[in-house]
């Protein structure tokens, strides 16, 4: 025997599909005296005619401060030592941030995450 349900599906704002255009974002500047009150970012489409070049790769043992763990993490800061990364993180207070040490394999590789540099 089939049971009919009186519940109806409805679309809520959080259930909307958000389409992201392929792009990348560069932090242009941060402003503030001790506390950052303004961050300026520039977003570029991957179809942009502009070209960007990696001029220097992180060296082994440098430490990345990332805003969260996972594949969609964003680089917040790059330091020479773990102690410097911990000090930066203590003064900037990102609750989900993680520290990620650069390995020798990463610093000499010509590709990162499957993309040519």
PyMOL commands that set and color helices and strands:
alter all, ss='L'
color gray80, all
select helices_A, chain A and resi 13-15+82-92+104-108
alter helices_A, ss='H'
color red, helices_A
select strands_A, chain A and resi 23-31+38-45+63-66+75-79+98-101+111-112+115-116
alter strands_A, ss='S'
color yellow, strands_A
deselect
rebuild
show_as cartoon
